Amino acid sequence: MGSHGNQCTCSAHRSTASVYQTLEEMDFERGIWSAAMDGDVERVRAFIKKGIDPNMRDQANYTALHYASRAGQQSVCELLLDCGACVNVQTRGGATPLHRAAYCGHHSVLKLLLDRGADPCLTDDDGSTALHKAAEQKHFAICELLVNRFPALRDVKNKRSHTSFDLCPENEFLRPQ
């Protein structure tokens, strides 16, 4: 501490930015979203028992099902769906849990979401389906699963007029019929 006359000033250095955490970040870490992303089934179950809506959105407009799907947390996805989570919930940008699972390559989560009624024809703001997202990342097994169940997805073009085959031409399975 330095002093100037009768005034005291703190001359200590500020902490680095990595030490600071916003209230939104703290809410996320203490909320259902972080528990879902981490695969903490018991914590998610406890939140729901306390009355937390499984469809509650965070500051980024994602639900716990979006985070669990993105992280490949199948057990959490099952619990959330059993407790009323909307399988086709979309973010402001149109992303669904199916989009997240497809993009991140989580085959078992994608299959679960489809079995629970996820609509593979829903598009995000770019006009991309879950098949486009899987093709972008070269997730061949996911592409095959989606096309086997929904062959018409091969012909869907996003807003850039790209089919999934355009995004992944090395996957002949995606070639429009």
N, C-alpha and C positions, 0 to 999 in steps of 0.2 A: 504494500500500500504506500502510495506517495501522498504527500500533503502539500497543499498550496494555501497558505494562510489558515483559515479555519475550515477549509473544505478538504475532505478526504476523497481520494480517487483510488480505484482499484487498478493496479498496474499488472495484474495477472493476465496471462494470455488466454484468449478464448479457446475453447475446445475445438477440435477439428470437426468438420461438418459430419463426419461419419458417426459422431457421438449423438448428434441430434436426431430426434424422432418426432414426426408429426403426430398429432392426435389421431388422424386417420390411420396411420401406420400402427399405432398402439391399439386402436379399435380392431383392426384387421387381425393382429397377432393374438388378441384375446378373444376373438370371435369364432363363430362356426366356420368361417371361410378358411382360416389357417388350419384348424383341426381337420377339415375335409382334405385340404391339400396335403397335409402331413400323414393322412391315413389313420388318424386317431379315432377309431370307431367309437370307443367308449366316451370320449369327449364330445363327439358329435351327438351321440345318444343322450348325453347329459344336457346338452344345449336344448335338444328337442323336448326332453322331459320338463325342462324349465319353461317351455312355451315358446321357444324361438321358432319362428316360421322357417321351414327349410327353403322357402322361396325368397327369403330376405336378401336384398342386394347390398353390396358394399359400395364404397365411393366410386369404384370403376364400373359399377352397374353389373357386376358378375354375381352369380349365386354360388352357394357351396357346391352345387352339382357341376357348374362350370370348372371350378378349381379341382374337384375330385376327378373329373373326366380328363382334364389336362394333365394331371399328375399320375394317371393310371391307377387310381385307388378304387378298385372294383368293389370291395366290401363296403366302403363308404357310399359309393354310388347306389348299391343295393339298398342300404339303410335309408338313404335320402329318398329314393323312389318309393320305398315301402311306407315312408312317413309323409307322402304327399308332394314331394318335389315334382315340379313340372318338367317333363322330359324334353319338351320343345321350347323351353324358355330361351329368349333371345336377348342379347346385350343391345345397347344403343347402336352398335355396328352390325347387328344382325347375327352374330355368332351364337351358335347353339352348343350345348354340351357335345353333341355329335361332331360338330366342326372341330372342337378342341381335341377330342379323342382321335379323330382321323388325322389331324395335322401332327399330333404328337406320337402317332404310331401305336396306340394302345388298343390292340385287336380285341382283347377280351372285354374291355369296357365298351368299345363300339358295338360288339355283338350284343351285350347286355342292353344297351340303349335301344338298339333296333328291336330286340325281343320285347322291350317294354313300350314300344310304340313311337320311337323317335322317327320323325319325318325326314328322310334323306333328300327330299326335294326342296326343303327350305334353303334359302340363299341368304348370304350376308350382304352387306352394302355394296360389295364388288360383284355381286351376282354369282358368287361361288357357292357350290354345294360342298358337302363333306367329301365327295369324290374328288373335286378340284383340289381340296386341301390335302388329301392323301397323295394325290398325284404330284403336287408341288414338292412334297418331301420324299417322293419315290418309295412310298410304303406299299409295295406290290401286293402283299397279302390282304391289306385293308381294301385296296382297289378291287381285288378279285372278289372279296366278300360282298362289297357294295354292288358290283356289277352282276354277280350271280343272283342276288336278291332283287335288284332293280335295274334291269338291262337298259332301260330308257335313259338312265343317267349318263350313259356314254355320249349321248347326243346333245346334252345341255351345254349351252355356251354361257360364259360369264359376260360381264359388261365390256370386256375387251375382246369379245367374240372368240374366246379360247374354250375348246373342249378340254376334258381331262387328258386326252391323248396329246393335244398341243403342248400341254405342260410336262408331259412325260412320254415322249415319242418312242423311247426304248421299250415301253410296255405295250406290246402288240395287243394284249388283252383289252386295252382301252380304245382301240381303233373303232371309230363309229361304224355301225353296221349299215 
